[in-house]
């Protein structure tokens, strides 16, 4: 039977329709080819550093760079102008898209992914994100920084080499505005602190948990196998978290992505970090979303903004926990 569930972070309803998951074409394998010309050298691979602008930051390991942050050659946000809004008549409004657009190359391995990082490398990626967020926060015209990792052509990746993007914007995007409002009006303290407590007591939607981080298939999941990664320590800004908490988030994301790959195969996904806007405070609690690209957004979803999820989060969490659980010693022998 279908259910409506409310997403408290944005106030939108989602529809859980388990029976639709029986259709054989729901989860098609992802497309392999990304680059328009696979014969061209990858600009993010070691030895091809001159194919990108000079690195803004590098993080070395064992005598070689492990992470590089470089300016995006085709930035969506660029320039140092303060955002100035112009009215071009009664309905048309325009502003310059000033800001920062950077690429975070977080692995030397062209065929790797976040799921392949060891503990140290996963923590180093989170430290690099913290450093760039701090730098963006010191930039007067940047009000919000969005960190993303798109893996796979269906998720919007244009290159196979593992990388993410950081976009410093001169405005606060609507999704974050809605989340800030939701945190402010929640009467029980913090939505995500309350979510962690409720999900740990219930247990059915918890996929991974330790003393610092919880990863759940959220009650209000709008897409199949959607995951929400929540640091237990309440902190509005990613860059304000303790180094140990950041490293734990990096490891949990690594493990969650590895579990998804084991259950679903080499699936495309979006990894999105949500944090409070620079210089905003309040009750916001930063977190990360993992959205596997398993279903197509169709006319109903686009027309109404109401997502239809054909895999109940309880079922998704159960299947992912089964993958995560170590095999009995006798079975491994």
Helices and strands as residue ranges (DSSP letters): E 3-7, E 12-16, G 18-22, G 49-51, E 55-61, E 64-71, E 85-87, E 93-95, E 99-105, G 114-116, H 119-137, E 144-151, G 153-155, E 163-169, H 174-185, H 191-202, E 206-209, E 213-216, E 227-231, G 238-240, H 243-264, E 269-274, E 287-292, H 299-304, E 307-309, H 313-324, H 329-332
